[in-house]
Amino acid sequence: MDEFAINQVYNEDSLQALPKLPSDSFDLIICDGPYGRGEFNWDKKKSVQEFNLYLIKEFSRILKKGGVLYLFGKHDLLDFIDYRPYLLLHRRIIWYIPSSLAQGRRNYTNNYDVIAYFSKGRVKTFNLDDIRVPQLVELEHRRRCENVPSVKSGRYGKTKFNDRGKNPGDVWGDIKPLTYRSRELLDYQYLHTVQKPLKLMERLIRASSQPQDLVLDPFAGTGTALVAAKKLDRQYLGFEIDSRLYRICKERLALLDENKALAV
Protein backbone atom coordinates (compact mmCIF):
# COMPACT_ATOMS: atom_id res chain seq x y z
CA MET A 1 0.00 0.00 0.00
CA ASP A 2 3.09 2.21 -0.53
CA GLU A 3 2.99 4.93 2.18
CA PHE A 4 0.32 3.31 4.36
CA ALA A 5 0.38 -0.03 6.13
CA ILE A 6 -2.65 -2.30 6.14
CA ASN A 7 -4.60 -2.75 9.40
CA GLN A 8 -3.72 0.71 10.67
CA VAL A 9 -5.47 4.02 11.29
CA TYR A 10 -3.59 7.26 10.56
CA ASN A 11 -3.94 10.71 12.10
CA GLU A 12 -4.12 12.36 8.70
CA ASP A 13 -6.46 14.38 6.50
CA SER A 14 -8.06 11.88 4.14
CA LEU A 15 -8.24 14.51 1.40
CA GLN A 16 -4.45 14.56 1.42
CA ALA A 17 -4.18 10.78 1.80
CA LEU A 18 -6.63 9.59 -0.86
CA PRO A 19 -4.54 10.68 -3.89
CA LYS A 20 -1.60 8.71 -2.46
CA LEU A 21 -3.53 5.43 -2.41
CA PRO A 22 -2.95 3.01 -5.30
CA SER A 23 -5.70 2.37 -7.84
CA ASP A 24 -7.86 -0.76 -7.70
CA SER A 25 -6.96 -1.53 -4.09
CA PHE A 26 -10.11 -1.67 -1.93
CA ASP A 27 -12.99 -4.10 -1.84
CA LEU A 28 -15.23 -1.89 0.29
CA ILE A 29 -15.31 1.78 1.33
CA ILE A 30 -17.50 3.04 4.16
CA CYS A 31 -17.63 6.83 4.07
CA ASP A 32 -19.39 8.52 6.97
CA GLY A 33 -17.99 11.99 6.44
CA PRO A 34 -19.39 15.54 6.46
CA TYR A 35 -23.15 15.97 6.03
CA GLY A 36 -22.89 19.70 5.31
CA ARG A 37 -25.10 20.64 8.25
CA GLY A 38 -22.57 23.03 9.84
CA GLU A 39 -22.95 21.96 13.47
CA PHE A 40 -19.18 21.47 13.73
CA ASN A 41 -16.28 23.01 11.81
CA TRP A 42 -15.40 19.68 10.20
CA ASP A 43 -18.98 19.40 8.93
CA LYS A 44 -19.10 22.79 7.23
CA LYS A 45 -18.91 22.50 3.45
CA LYS A 46 -19.79 25.18 0.92
CA SER A 47 -21.37 22.41 -1.17
CA VAL A 48 -21.55 18.95 0.35
CA GLN A 49 -22.70 17.66 -3.03
CA GLU A 50 -19.56 18.85 -4.82
CA PHE A 51 -17.51 17.51 -1.92
CA ASN A 52 -19.19 14.12 -2.33
CA LEU A 53 -18.59 14.17 -6.07
CA TYR A 54 -14.86 14.69 -5.46
CA LEU A 55 -14.89 11.73 -3.06
CA ILE A 56 -16.82 9.55 -5.51
CA LYS A 57 -14.21 10.26 -8.22
CA GLU A 58 -11.37 9.27 -5.88
CA PHE A 59 -13.22 6.22 -4.61
CA SER A 60 -13.90 5.08 -8.16
CA ARG A 61 -10.16 5.08 -8.81
CA ILE A 62 -9.12 3.16 -5.69
CA LEU A 63 -12.00 0.63 -5.60
CA LYS A 64 -11.43 -2.76 -7.17
CA LYS A 65 -13.73 -3.81 -9.98
CA GLY A 66 -16.96 -4.95 -8.37
CA GLY A 67 -16.10 -3.12 -5.13
CA VAL A 68 -18.71 -1.24 -3.11
CA LEU A 69 -19.03 2.22 -1.58
CA TYR A 70 -21.48 3.13 1.19
CA LEU A 71 -21.75 6.92 1.36
CA PHE A 72 -23.58 8.43 4.36
CA GLY A 73 -25.49 11.70 4.29
CA LYS A 74 -28.86 13.39 4.36
CA HIS A 75 -31.56 13.47 1.67
CA ASP A 76 -29.61 15.98 -0.44
CA LEU A 77 -26.20 14.24 -0.46
CA LEU A 78 -26.32 13.63 -4.24
CA ASP A 79 -28.46 16.53 -5.46
CA PHE A 80 -27.43 18.21 -8.74
CA ILE A 81 -24.22 16.20 -9.28
CA ASP A 82 -23.55 13.59 -11.96
CA TYR A 83 -21.90 10.59 -10.29
CA ARG A 84 -22.81 8.23 -13.16
CA PRO A 85 -19.46 8.37 -15.01
CA TYR A 86 -17.76 7.00 -11.90
CA LEU A 87 -19.94 4.58 -9.95
CA LEU A 88 -23.30 2.83 -10.21
CA LEU A 89 -25.92 3.83 -7.64
CA HIS A 90 -28.06 0.83 -6.66
CA ARG A 91 -30.04 2.07 -3.66
CA ARG A 92 -30.52 4.93 -1.26
CA ILE A 93 -30.84 3.00 1.99
CA ILE A 94 -32.98 4.82 4.55
CA TRP A 95 -31.73 4.43 8.12
CA TYR A 96 -34.63 5.37 10.38
CA ILE A 97 -33.69 7.56 13.37
CA PRO A 98 -36.85 8.00 15.47
CA SER A 99 -35.04 9.58 18.44
CA SER A 100 -33.92 12.74 16.63
CA LEU A 101 -33.49 15.56 19.16
CA ALA A 102 -34.00 18.36 16.62
CA GLN A 103 -37.77 18.78 16.29
CA GLY A 104 -39.01 20.86 13.36
CA ARG A 105 -41.12 23.97 13.99
CA ARG A 106 -41.55 25.13 10.39
CA ASN A 107 -41.00 21.85 8.60
CA TYR A 108 -41.32 18.09 9.13
CA THR A 109 -38.67 16.67 11.45
CA ASN A 110 -35.95 14.74 9.66
CA ASN A 111 -35.97 11.20 11.05
CA TYR A 112 -33.55 9.40 8.76
CA ASP A 113 -30.07 9.27 7.30
CA VAL A 114 -29.32 8.12 3.76
CA ILE A 115 -26.70 5.49 2.99
CA ALA A 116 -26.05 5.56 -0.76
CA TYR A 117 -25.06 2.11 -2.02
CA PHE A 118 -22.68 2.31 -5.00
CA SER A 119 -20.50 -0.15 -6.86
CA LYS A 120 -17.71 -0.02 -9.41
CA GLY A 121 -19.36 -2.00 -12.18
CA ARG A 122 -21.24 -5.16 -11.35
CA VAL A 123 -21.28 -5.95 -7.63
CA LYS A 124 -18.78 -8.65 -6.74
CA THR A 125 -20.08 -9.52 -3.25
CA PHE A 126 -23.53 -9.47 -1.69
CA ASN A 127 -23.81 -11.92 1.21
CA LEU A 128 -27.56 -11.95 1.72
CA ASP A 129 -27.52 -14.94 4.08
CA ASP A 130 -25.19 -13.02 6.41
CA ILE A 131 -27.62 -10.12 6.88
CA ARG A 132 -31.08 -11.70 6.84
CA VAL A 133 -33.55 -10.35 9.38
CA PRO A 134 -36.62 -11.98 11.02
CA GLN A 135 -39.85 -12.08 9.02
CA LEU A 136 -41.88 -10.81 12.00
CA VAL A 137 -45.13 -9.02 11.00
CA GLU A 138 -45.47 -10.33 7.47
CA LEU A 139 -44.64 -13.94 8.36
CA GLU A 140 -48.25 -15.20 8.39
CA HIS A 141 -49.06 -13.29 5.21
CA ARG A 142 -46.10 -14.86 3.41
CA ARG A 143 -47.11 -18.34 4.55
CA ARG A 144 -50.60 -17.79 3.17
CA CYS A 145 -49.11 -16.64 -0.12
CA GLU A 146 -47.17 -19.89 -0.41
CA ASN A 147 -50.46 -21.74 -0.95
CA VAL A 148 -51.06 -19.78 -4.14
CA PRO A 149 -50.49 -22.16 -7.12
CA SER A 150 -48.02 -19.85 -8.87
CA VAL A 151 -45.84 -19.95 -5.75
CA LYS A 152 -46.46 -23.52 -4.64
CA SER A 153 -45.56 -25.13 -7.95
CA GLY A 154 -45.21 -22.33 -10.47
CA ARG A 155 -42.98 -19.53 -11.67
CA TYR A 156 -42.78 -17.77 -8.29
CA GLY A 157 -41.53 -20.77 -6.33
CA LYS A 158 -38.27 -18.99 -5.44
CA THR A 159 -40.20 -16.44 -3.40
CA LYS A 160 -41.05 -19.03 -0.76
CA PHE A 161 -40.43 -18.33 2.92
CA ASN A 162 -36.78 -18.66 3.96
CA ASP A 163 -36.26 -20.10 7.44
CA ARG A 164 -33.17 -17.93 7.90
CA GLY A 165 -35.13 -14.69 7.47
CA LYS A 166 -35.63 -12.08 4.77
CA ASN A 167 -33.67 -9.44 2.91
CA PRO A 168 -33.50 -6.33 5.16
CA GLY A 169 -34.66 -4.14 2.27
CA ASP A 170 -33.68 -0.50 1.86
CA VAL A 171 -35.48 0.95 4.90
CA TRP A 172 -33.69 0.00 8.11
CA GLY A 173 -35.58 0.52 11.32
CA ASP A 174 -34.30 -2.54 13.13
CA ILE A 175 -30.88 -1.07 13.97
CA LYS A 176 -31.49 1.62 16.55
CA PRO A 177 -29.35 4.77 16.77
CA LEU A 178 -27.32 5.33 19.89
CA THR A 179 -28.93 7.18 22.79
CA TYR A 180 -27.65 8.67 26.04
CA ARG A 181 -28.35 5.31 27.68
CA SER A 182 -26.43 3.20 25.14
CA ARG A 183 -23.57 1.30 26.73
CA GLU A 184 -21.80 1.51 23.41
CA LEU A 185 -21.73 5.34 23.45
CA LEU A 186 -18.21 6.59 24.16
CA ASP A 187 -19.06 10.23 24.93
CA TYR A 188 -22.23 12.34 24.82
CA GLN A 189 -20.63 14.79 22.38
CA TYR A 190 -20.47 12.03 19.72
CA LEU A 191 -24.18 11.28 19.88
CA HIS A 192 -26.05 11.73 16.53
CA THR A 193 -22.94 13.14 14.82
CA VAL A 194 -19.80 11.01 15.02
CA GLN A 195 -20.52 7.60 16.50
CA LYS A 196 -22.69 5.07 14.67
CA PRO A 197 -23.90 1.74 16.13
CA LEU A 198 -21.55 -1.20 15.70
CA LYS A 199 -24.43 -3.31 14.32
CA LEU A 200 -24.92 -0.85 11.46
CA MET A 201 -21.30 -1.05 10.36
CA GLU A 202 -21.28 -4.80 10.79
CA ARG A 203 -24.27 -5.17 8.45
CA LEU A 204 -22.55 -3.17 5.71
CA ILE A 205 -19.30 -5.11 6.07
CA ARG A 206 -20.97 -8.52 6.26
CA ALA A 207 -23.07 -7.76 3.18
CA SER A 208 -20.39 -6.38 0.89
CA SER A 209 -17.09 -8.05 1.74
CA GLN A 210 -15.47 -11.40 2.46
CA PRO A 211 -12.93 -12.30 5.18
CA GLN A 212 -9.53 -10.77 4.40
CA ASP A 213 -11.04 -8.22 1.98
CA LEU A 214 -9.68 -4.69 2.37
CA VAL A 215 -12.01 -2.06 3.88
CA LEU A 216 -11.33 1.70 3.84
CA ASP A 217 -12.83 4.26 6.23
CA PRO A 218 -11.59 7.73 5.21
CA PHE A 219 -13.40 9.54 8.05
CA ALA A 220 -12.91 7.06 10.87
CA GLY A 221 -14.38 9.14 13.71
CA THR A 222 -14.51 6.92 16.80
CA GLY A 223 -13.38 3.93 14.73
CA THR A 224 -16.60 1.91 14.69
CA ALA A 225 -16.26 0.74 11.08
CA LEU A 226 -12.63 -0.25 11.68
CA VAL A 227 -13.57 -2.14 14.83
CA ALA A 228 -16.32 -3.96 12.93
CA ALA A 229 -13.91 -4.82 10.11
CA LYS A 230 -11.36 -6.22 12.54
CA LYS A 231 -13.97 -8.23 14.44
CA LEU A 232 -15.19 -9.73 11.17
CA ASP A 233 -11.67 -10.71 10.01
CA ARG A 234 -11.38 -8.07 7.31
CA GLN A 235 -8.27 -6.06 6.59
CA TYR A 236 -8.70 -2.32 7.02
CA LEU A 237 -7.23 1.14 6.59
CA GLY A 238 -8.52 4.31 8.21
CA PHE A 239 -7.85 8.04 8.39
CA GLU A 240 -8.94 10.48 11.08
CA ILE A 241 -7.80 14.11 11.15
CA ASP A 242 -8.93 14.87 14.72
CA SER A 243 -6.17 13.84 17.15
CA ARG A 244 -8.56 12.98 19.99
CA LEU A 245 -10.73 10.79 17.81
CA TYR A 246 -7.62 9.20 16.35
CA ARG A 247 -6.49 8.17 19.84
CA ILE A 248 -9.94 6.70 20.51
CA CYS A 249 -9.66 4.64 17.30
CA LYS A 250 -6.26 3.33 18.32
CA GLU A 251 -7.48 2.45 21.81
CA ARG A 252 -10.55 0.59 20.56
CA LEU A 253 -8.53 -1.43 18.06
CA ALA A 254 -5.90 -2.24 20.69
CA LEU A 255 -8.63 -3.36 23.09
CA LEU A 256 -9.80 -5.91 20.53
CA ASP A 257 -6.29 -7.38 20.47
CA GLU A 258 -6.22 -7.52 24.27
CA ASN A 259 -9.58 -9.26 24.42
CA LYS A 260 -8.46 -11.82 21.84
CA ALA A 261 -5.28 -12.50 23.83
CA LEU A 262 -7.28 -13.02 27.03
CA ALA A 263 -9.63 -15.42 25.25
CA VAL A 264 -6.79 -17.71 24.14
PyMOL commands that set and color helices and strands:
alter all, ss='L'
color gray80, all
select helices_A, chain A and resi 14-20+41-43+48-62+128-130+136-145+149-152+157-159+188-190+198-208+224-231+243-263
alter helices_A, ss='H'
color red, helices_A
select strands_A, chain A and resi 8-10+26-31+63-73+88-96+112-119+171-172+214-217+235-239
alter strands_A, ss='S'
color yellow, strands_A
deselect
rebuild
show_as cartoon
